[in-house]
């Protein structure tokens, strides 16, 4: 028994969504919620398989669905996932924002390690400064790793709590429910063991759809002239300028 358990532990891959589903068994829904909370709220959760986990969870909500690579045949409740996962995604991000606002820049002042890379923070901060607070928080939901670090970065750069909450809810609901529904819709065509082949293209499509309004806004501002973009930035740009003063590289 001990050797069998050890073999399972050694074979377990923490970045594999199918391994997590198999390991969670009848507690899959609870486990999915916990993982999504950790991935969006705790910086050490950046490696967890958020997108693919939601996709597979949605895929397995179809009653009687069986998939190669997934030994757990427990039926997952789509209504329960549709309610619980967005709540956990929003709550996790709120925790990340709180930690960033509470501890400030020192939260990131640590040497690189297996669980922390300064480049992840820099990437999230670049997205924040490029698109402005609201758009960045929504867009980050669809970008792995940035999704994890954007929330504390927004707190460090003093994004107002109310503004963050609104953007957090919008992004969290669209991302969580959107990927779950994509998995459900694809349940008749894609088996879970093939999800890694399709999740990256699907995620890229979601990101492109998210960026499209930003592209058209940029194009409109460019046509309006050099003075228009500065005025169009509004409060978001002011917040970025204010937050940027707290950067200490």
Secondary structure, DSSP 8 states (H G I E B T S, - for coil): -HHHHHHHHHH--TT-HHHHHHHHGGGHHHHHHHHHHHHHH-GGGTTS-HHHHHHHHHHTTSTT---TT--------HHHHHHHHHHHHHHHHHHHHHHHHHHGGGGG-S--BTTB-HHHHHHHHHHHHHH-HHHHHHHHTTSTTHHHHHHHHHHHTT--HHHHHHHHHHHHHHHHHHHHHHHHHTTTT--GGGHHHHHHHHHHHHHHHHHHHHHHHHHHHHHH-HHHHHHHHHHHHHHHHHHHTT---
